[in-house]
Amino acid sequence: MTTPLQTFSEQVTTHQYLVAFFYAFATVGVMLGVAAIILIDAGLVKRQNLIDTIVQKVLSTFIAGTAFMVFGYGIWNWQYYQAFEVPNALSVAIKDWSIFGNNLLHFSQNIDPKAVAEGDTFQIFSVFFFAFAGLTAILIQGAGLERLKASANYITSAVVGATVVPVAAYLTYGSASPLTNAGLHDFVGAYCLYMVVGVWAVVLAWRLGPRHGGVAAPGHFSLLTVGVLLLLLAIPMFVIGCGFMVPEAGYFGPTLATSGLGIVFTNVFMSFAGGALTGGFLAYRYRKPAYILLGPVAGYVSCSALFDVAMPWQAFAISLAGPFILAGGERLLKAVGIDEPKVAPLALGPSIYSVLMAGIVGAGVPQGGFFGIKEGAFAFQHSTVSLGMQVLGLVVIVALTAVTAFIVTYLIEKTVGLRVHHEQEVNGLDQSIWQVSEAAIPSYSDISRPVQSIAS
């Protein structure tokens, strides 16, 4: 006969469920972003690589997410165990928050709130990171479209989910992380998501070499368009989930900088607007409609580090430069012979710009530490945002990611191989791997015809 577990009513109040639902909503937003990226990349590849692109992306999402759940969430939570001076902080954090850990083996109502307040929220937040790990993996895979081996992609996804995302997040994301607690500021993940993706994409594309026949025009422009529009719906959903909702105290960013839910939400749309306007200018200037689609995304990434410390007019002004940085990154990579026209230009340059602008706009804003700690190295809001720490974080993340990406990619290249065979690339991966002929793949006109029929 088993002994019933103790029930803690504090864990199942209406407030607790409302906050938990808020983060569940944000997590769905991340997965919606994953679906959007899959559609965007499916729209960018040649018709004969469409199925393989989708298959690789779906599977790599869950490989990276599952790898993160093994130890990754515990590694990220390590910072808070250090803040509360828990002995053997890392091992205890992993013991509590791995997929086999104590706090993911019990229902929230059976977890003592003195040990874990808001149990449902912290459990849901593990899935929030699960989804972000998957998003990171498929963004990196986008740098190897049409030529990256599936096995190489899956190994990379596992490494990224298990080690790269949790370590980068531990260093730069969260109020008690080593760099944040000293004055580094981030909001969505300009360091641990977009900067990591941008650096890794450059290394991967460099080792892969250019595509056979060069970069073609989007094979399915309709998929690209739907994917971008879906991404613009997903971004506001997951961005608001990056902060802390504290009853009767307010909304705080992940660094515990005082902010406001309404201002953050408004800033996201102001960043879309600024990016759309300059993206539209570039689209007409260079006769490239992709700029009007990617312009709002570039504007968003350019503000991703500062949504909680900027005012709407500042977010709008800063985002205007995003598409120009995107276009400059494209030209720079093309000049040095690296076939990577989308992921790195969209993620790396704008994220670097974003963290530097966060150091300027947010200079002196109190942050760091954790709620309830009144003195010491982790006292609530004991540090302030500084440009110097933003630069230090930039150097640390770029260097660590570049070294890790080169080692992992080089080892894959020398073992299982990095690039598909030349014949497979020429014939198309759908035919070579999945035995699907190009004639069986819907064309742009086939895809758009149902839409035309509905419209008529």
C-alpha positions as CSV (number, residue, x, y, z in Angstrom):
1,M,0.0,0.0,0.0
2,T,1.5,3.4,-1.0
3,T,1.4,6.5,1.2
4,P,-0.5,9.4,-0.4
5,L,1.7,12.3,-1.2
6,Q,1.2,15.6,0.6
7,T,-0.8,18.2,-1.3
8,F,0.2,21.9,-1.1
9,S,-2.8,24.1,-1.9
10,E,-0.5,27.1,-2.6
11,Q,0.6,25.4,-5.8
12,V,-2.9,25.1,-7.3
13,T,-4.5,28.5,-6.8
14,T,-6.3,30.4,-9.6
15,H,-3.3,32.8,-9.8
16,Q,-0.9,29.9,-10.2
17,Y,-2.9,28.4,-13.0
18,L,-3.3,31.8,-14.8
19,V,0.5,32.3,-14.7
20,A,1.1,28.7,-15.8
21,F,-1.3,29.2,-18.7
22,F,0.5,32.4,-19.7
23,Y,3.8,30.5,-20.1
24,A,2.1,27.6,-21.9
25,F,0.7,30.1,-24.4
26,A,4.2,31.5,-24.9
27,T,5.6,28.0,-25.4
28,V,3.0,27.3,-28.1
29,G,4.3,30.5,-29.7
30,V,7.8,29.1,-29.9
31,M,6.5,25.9,-31.5
32,L,4.5,28.1,-33.9
33,G,7.9,29.8,-34.7
34,V,9.4,26.4,-35.4
35,A,6.6,25.6,-37.9
36,A,7.1,29.0,-39.5
37,I,10.9,28.4,-40.0
38,I,10.1,25.0,-41.5
39,L,7.8,26.7,-44.0
40,I,10.3,29.5,-44.8
41,D,13.1,27.1,-45.6
42,A,10.8,24.8,-47.5
43,G,9.9,27.8,-49.6
44,L,13.6,28.6,-50.2
45,V,14.9,25.3,-51.5
46,K,14.6,23.8,-55.0
47,R,11.5,21.7,-55.6
48,Q,13.6,18.5,-55.7
49,N,14.8,19.1,-52.1
50,L,11.5,20.1,-50.5
51,I,10.6,16.8,-48.7
52,D,14.1,16.2,-47.3
53,T,14.2,19.7,-46.0
54,I,11.0,19.3,-44.1
55,V,11.9,15.9,-42.8
56,Q,15.3,17.0,-41.5
57,K,13.8,20.1,-39.8
58,V,11.0,18.3,-38.0
59,L,13.3,15.5,-36.7
60,S,16.1,17.9,-35.7
61,T,13.6,20.0,-33.7
62,F,12.8,17.1,-31.4
63,I,16.3,15.7,-31.3
64,A,17.6,19.0,-30.0
65,G,14.7,19.5,-27.6
66,T,15.0,16.0,-26.2
67,A,18.8,16.4,-25.7
68,F,18.1,19.6,-23.8
69,M,15.7,17.9,-21.4
70,V,18.3,15.4,-20.3
71,F,20.6,17.8,-18.4
72,G,20.1,21.2,-20.1
73,Y,17.3,22.6,-17.9
74,G,19.3,21.7,-14.8
75,I,22.4,23.5,-16.2
76,W,20.3,26.6,-16.8
77,N,18.8,26.5,-13.3
78,W,22.3,26.1,-11.8
79,Q,22.5,29.9,-11.6
80,Y,19.6,30.1,-9.2
81,Y,21.0,27.4,-7.0
82,Q,24.2,29.4,-6.8
83,A,22.2,32.5,-5.9
84,F,20.6,30.7,-3.0
85,E,23.9,29.1,-2.0
86,V,22.8,25.5,-2.4
87,P,25.7,23.2,-1.7
88,N,26.9,21.3,-4.8
89,A,24.7,23.6,-6.8
90,L,25.2,22.1,-10.3
91,S,24.7,18.5,-9.3
92,V,21.6,19.3,-7.2
93,A,20.1,21.5,-10.0
94,I,20.5,18.6,-12.5
95,K,19.2,16.1,-9.9
96,D,16.1,18.3,-9.5
97,W,15.5,19.4,-13.1
98,S,16.7,16.8,-15.5
99,I,13.9,14.8,-17.3
100,F,14.4,12.2,-14.6
101,G,14.7,14.8,-11.8
102,N,12.6,15.2,-8.7
103,N,10.7,18.2,-9.9
104,L,9.8,16.6,-13.2
105,L,8.7,13.4,-11.5
106,H,6.0,14.9,-9.3
107,F,2.8,16.9,-9.9
108,S,3.1,20.5,-8.9
109,Q,0.6,20.1,-6.0
110,N,2.9,17.5,-4.4
111,I,6.0,19.8,-4.5
112,D,6.7,21.9,-1.4
113,P,6.4,25.6,-2.5
114,K,9.3,26.3,-0.1
115,A,11.5,24.3,-2.4
116,V,9.9,25.3,-5.7
117,A,7.3,28.1,-5.8
118,E,5.0,28.0,-8.8
119,G,5.8,24.4,-9.7
120,D,3.6,24.3,-12.8
121,T,5.2,27.4,-14.2
122,F,8.8,26.0,-13.8
123,Q,7.7,22.7,-15.3
124,I,6.2,24.4,-18.3
125,F,9.3,26.6,-18.6
126,S,11.3,23.5,-19.2
127,V,9.2,22.9,-22.3
128,F,9.7,26.6,-23.3
129,F,13.4,25.9,-23.4
130,F,12.8,22.5,-25.1
131,A,11.1,24.4,-27.9
132,F,13.9,27.1,-28.1
133,A,16.5,24.3,-28.3
134,G,14.6,22.9,-31.3
135,L,14.3,26.4,-32.9
136,T,18.0,26.9,-32.5
137,A,18.8,23.6,-34.2
138,I,16.6,24.2,-37.2
139,L,17.9,27.7,-37.7
140,I,21.4,26.3,-37.8
141,Q,20.3,23.6,-40.2
142,G,19.1,26.4,-42.5
143,A,22.7,27.2,-43.2
144,G,23.2,23.8,-44.9
145,L,20.1,23.7,-47.0
146,E,20.2,21.3,-50.0
147,R,23.6,19.9,-49.2
148,L,23.9,19.0,-45.5
149,K,23.8,15.3,-44.7
150,A,20.9,14.3,-42.5
151,S,23.2,12.4,-40.1
152,A,25.4,15.4,-39.7
153,N,22.4,17.6,-39.0
154,Y,21.0,15.2,-36.4
155,I,24.4,15.0,-34.6
156,T,24.7,18.8,-34.6
157,S,21.2,19.1,-33.3
158,A,21.9,16.8,-30.4
159,V,25.1,18.6,-29.4
160,V,23.4,22.0,-29.7
161,G,20.5,20.9,-27.6
162,A,22.5,19.0,-24.9
163,T,25.4,21.5,-24.4
164,V,25.5,24.6,-26.5
165,V,22.0,26.1,-25.7
166,P,22.2,25.3,-21.9
167,V,25.7,26.6,-21.5
168,A,25.1,29.8,-23.5
169,A,21.9,30.4,-21.6
170,Y,23.5,29.7,-18.2
171,L,26.2,32.4,-19.0
172,T,23.9,35.1,-20.5
173,Y,20.3,34.4,-19.9
174,G,18.6,34.8,-16.5
175,S,19.0,37.3,-13.7
176,A,21.6,35.2,-11.7
177,S,23.7,34.1,-14.7
178,P,27.4,34.9,-14.3
179,L,27.5,37.7,-16.9
180,T,23.9,39.0,-16.3
181,N,24.6,39.3,-12.6
182,A,27.6,41.5,-13.5
183,G,25.6,43.9,-15.8
184,L,25.0,42.0,-19.1
185,H,21.4,42.5,-20.5
186,D,19.3,40.4,-22.8
187,F,15.6,39.8,-23.3
188,V,14.6,37.3,-25.9
189,G,18.0,35.6,-26.4
190,A,20.1,37.7,-28.6
191,Y,23.2,36.1,-27.2
192,C,22.2,32.4,-26.5
193,L,19.9,32.1,-29.5
194,Y,20.5,34.5,-32.4
195,M,24.2,35.1,-31.9
196,V,24.9,31.4,-31.4
197,V,22.9,30.6,-34.5
198,G,24.6,33.2,-36.6
199,V,28.1,32.2,-35.7
200,W,27.4,28.5,-36.1
201,A,25.8,29.1,-39.5
202,V,28.9,30.9,-40.8
203,V,31.1,28.0,-39.7
204,L,28.8,25.3,-41.1
205,A,28.3,27.1,-44.4
206,W,32.1,27.6,-44.7
207,R,32.9,23.9,-44.1
208,L,30.1,22.8,-46.5
209,G,31.1,25.0,-49.4
210,P,28.7,26.6,-51.9
211,R,25.6,24.7,-53.3
212,H,25.9,23.0,-56.7
213,G,24.6,25.5,-59.2
214,G,24.5,28.3,-56.7
215,V,21.6,29.7,-54.7
216,A,18.4,29.5,-56.7
217,A,15.3,31.7,-56.5
218,P,12.7,30.4,-53.9
219,G,11.1,27.2,-55.2
220,H,7.8,27.9,-53.5
221,F,7.4,31.6,-52.9
222,S,3.9,31.0,-51.4
223,L,5.4,28.8,-48.7
224,L,8.0,31.4,-47.9
225,T,5.3,34.1,-47.6
226,V,3.1,32.0,-45.4
227,G,6.1,31.0,-43.2
228,V,7.1,34.7,-42.7
229,L,3.5,35.7,-41.8
230,L,3.2,32.8,-39.4
231,L,6.5,33.8,-37.8
232,L,5.2,37.4,-37.3
233,L,2.3,35.9,-35.4
234,A,4.5,33.6,-33.3
235,I,7.1,36.2,-32.2
236,P,4.8,38.4,-30.0
237,M,3.5,35.2,-28.4
238,F,6.8,33.9,-27.2
239,V,8.5,37.3,-26.6
240,I,6.1,38.2,-23.7
241,G,6.9,34.8,-22.1
242,C,10.5,35.8,-21.7
243,G,9.7,38.0,-18.6
244,F,8.5,37.4,-15.1
245,M,4.9,38.2,-14.1
246,V,4.8,39.1,-10.4
247,P,1.4,39.8,-8.8
248,E,1.1,43.2,-7.2
249,A,4.7,44.1,-8.2
250,G,4.7,44.2,-12.0
251,Y,6.4,42.7,-15.0
252,F,10.1,42.2,-15.1
253,G,12.5,41.1,-17.9
254,P,14.6,37.9,-17.5
255,T,17.4,40.0,-16.0
256,L,14.9,41.3,-13.5
257,A,15.0,44.8,-15.0
258,T,11.7,46.5,-14.2
259,S,9.5,46.7,-17.3
260,G,5.9,46.5,-18.4
261,L,4.0,43.9,-20.4
262,G,2.2,46.5,-22.5
263,I,5.5,48.3,-23.4
264,V,7.2,45.0,-24.4
265,F,4.3,44.0,-26.6
266,T,4.2,47.4,-28.2
267,N,7.9,47.4,-28.8
268,V,7.7,44.1,-30.7
269,F,5.3,45.7,-33.2
270,M,7.3,48.9,-33.5
271,S,10.3,46.7,-34.4
272,F,8.3,45.0,-37.1
273,A,7.2,48.4,-38.4
274,G,10.7,49.9,-38.6
275,G,12.1,46.7,-40.3
276,A,9.2,46.6,-42.7
277,L,9.7,50.2,-43.9
278,T,13.4,49.9,-44.6
279,G,12.9,46.4,-45.8
280,G,10.4,47.7,-48.3
281,F,12.9,50.4,-49.4
282,L,15.5,47.7,-50.1
283,A,13.0,45.5,-51.8
284,Y,12.2,48.2,-54.4
285,R,15.8,49.4,-54.6
286,Y,17.2,45.9,-55.4
287,R,14.1,44.4,-56.9
288,K,14.1,41.6,-54.3
289,P,10.7,41.0,-52.7
290,A,12.3,38.8,-50.0
291,Y,13.5,42.0,-48.2
292,I,9.9,43.1,-47.5
293,L,9.2,39.7,-46.0
294,L,12.4,39.5,-44.0
295,G,12.6,43.2,-43.1
296,P,10.2,42.9,-40.1
297,V,12.1,39.9,-38.8
298,A,15.4,41.8,-39.1
299,G,13.9,44.7,-37.3
300,Y,12.7,42.3,-34.5
301,V,16.2,40.6,-34.1
302,S,17.8,44.1,-34.0
303,C,15.7,44.9,-30.9
304,S,15.6,41.4,-29.3
305,A,18.0,42.3,-26.5
306,L,16.2,45.5,-25.4
307,F,12.4,45.1,-25.6
308,D,12.1,45.5,-21.8
309,V,14.3,48.6,-21.4
310,A,13.4,50.6,-24.5
311,M,10.4,52.8,-25.2
312,P,8.4,52.2,-28.4
313,W,9.9,55.2,-30.3
314,Q,13.4,53.8,-29.5
315,A,12.5,50.3,-30.6
316,F,11.2,51.8,-33.9
317,A,14.2,53.9,-34.5
318,I,16.7,51.1,-33.7
319,S,14.8,48.6,-35.9
320,L,15.2,50.8,-39.0
321,A,18.8,49.7,-39.3
322,G,18.0,45.9,-39.2
323,P,17.4,45.3,-42.9
324,F,20.5,47.4,-43.9
325,I,22.6,45.2,-41.5
326,L,20.9,42.1,-43.1
327,A,21.8,43.3,-46.6
328,G,25.3,44.2,-45.6
329,G,25.8,40.7,-44.1
330,E,24.6,39.1,-47.3
331,R,27.2,41.0,-49.3
332,L,30.0,40.4,-46.9
333,L,29.5,36.6,-46.9
334,K,29.1,36.5,-50.6
335,A,32.4,38.5,-51.0
336,V,34.3,36.0,-48.9
337,G,32.7,33.0,-50.8
338,I,30.4,31.7,-48.1
339,D,27.1,30.4,-49.4
340,E,24.8,31.6,-46.6
341,P,22.4,34.2,-47.8
342,K,19.7,34.0,-45.0
343,V,20.4,32.6,-41.5
344,A,23.8,34.3,-40.7
345,P,22.9,37.7,-42.2
346,L,19.5,37.7,-40.4
347,A,20.8,36.4,-37.0
348,L,24.4,37.5,-36.5
349,G,24.7,41.1,-37.5
350,P,21.3,42.2,-36.1
351,S,21.9,40.4,-32.8
352,I,25.3,42.0,-32.4
353,Y,23.7,45.4,-33.1
354,S,20.9,44.6,-30.7
355,V,23.1,43.8,-27.7
356,L,25.2,46.9,-28.3
357,M,22.1,49.1,-28.5
358,A,20.8,47.5,-25.3
359,G,24.0,48.6,-23.6
360,I,23.4,52.2,-24.7
361,V,19.6,52.5,-24.3
362,G,19.6,50.5,-21.0
363,A,22.8,51.9,-19.5
364,G,22.4,52.2,-15.7
365,V,19.1,50.3,-15.5
366,P,19.1,48.2,-12.2
367,Q,18.9,44.4,-12.7
368,G,20.3,41.1,-11.6
369,G,20.1,38.9,-8.5
370,F,16.8,37.4,-7.6
371,F,13.5,38.2,-5.8
372,G,13.8,38.0,-2.0
373,I,17.5,38.3,-1.8
374,K,18.3,41.5,0.0
375,E,22.1,41.6,0.3
376,G,25.2,40.0,-1.1
377,A,26.3,39.1,-4.6
378,F,22.8,38.1,-5.7
379,A,20.8,40.8,-4.1
380,F,17.7,41.9,-6.1
381,Q,18.6,44.5,-8.8
382,H,22.1,45.1,-7.3
383,S,23.8,45.5,-10.7
384,T,23.2,47.8,-13.6
385,V,23.3,47.4,-17.4
386,S,26.6,48.5,-19.0
387,L,27.9,48.7,-22.5
388,G,31.2,47.1,-21.4
389,M,29.4,44.0,-20.2
390,Q,27.5,43.8,-23.5
391,V,30.8,43.8,-25.4
392,L,32.3,41.2,-23.0
393,G,29.3,38.9,-23.6
394,L,29.6,39.4,-27.3
395,V,33.3,38.3,-27.2
396,V,32.6,35.3,-25.0
397,I,29.6,34.0,-27.0
398,V,31.2,34.5,-30.4
399,A,34.4,32.9,-29.4
400,L,32.9,29.9,-27.5
401,T,30.4,29.3,-30.3
402,A,33.0,29.6,-33.1
403,V,35.4,27.2,-31.4
404,T,32.6,24.7,-30.5
405,A,31.1,24.9,-34.0
406,F,34.4,24.3,-35.7
407,I,35.3,21.3,-33.5
408,V,31.9,19.6,-33.9
409,T,31.6,20.3,-37.6
410,Y,35.2,19.2,-38.3
411,L,34.8,15.9,-36.4
412,I,31.5,15.2,-38.2
413,E,33.2,16.0,-41.5
414,K,36.0,13.5,-40.8
415,T,33.7,10.7,-39.5
416,V,30.2,10.4,-40.9
417,G,30.7,13.2,-43.5
418,L,29.2,16.6,-43.7
419,R,27.9,16.9,-47.2
420,V,25.7,14.7,-49.4
421,H,27.3,13.0,-52.4
422,H,27.6,15.2,-55.5
423,E,25.2,12.9,-57.5
424,Q,22.6,13.2,-54.7
425,E,22.8,16.9,-54.8
426,V,22.6,17.1,-58.5
427,N,19.6,14.7,-58.7
428,G,17.8,16.2,-55.7
429,L,17.6,14.8,-52.2
430,D,14.0,13.8,-52.5
431,Q,14.7,11.5,-55.4
432,S,18.0,10.2,-54.1
433,I,17.0,9.6,-50.5
434,W,13.2,9.3,-50.4
435,Q,12.8,8.0,-54.0
436,V,10.3,10.7,-54.8
437,S,10.5,12.1,-58.3
438,E,10.3,15.8,-59.0
439,A,7.2,15.2,-61.0
440,A,5.4,14.0,-57.8
441,I,6.2,17.2,-55.9
442,P,3.6,20.0,-56.2
443,S,4.7,23.0,-58.2
444,Y,4.1,26.6,-57.1
445,S,1.1,26.8,-59.4
446,D,-0.3,23.5,-57.9
447,I,0.0,24.9,-54.4
448,S,-1.4,28.3,-55.2
449,R,-4.3,27.0,-57.3
450,P,-6.5,26.0,-54.2
451,V,-5.9,29.5,-52.8
452,Q,-6.9,31.0,-56.2
453,S,-10.1,28.9,-56.2
454,I,-11.1,30.0,-52.7
455,A,-10.4,33.6,-53.6
456,S,-12.6,33.4,-56.7
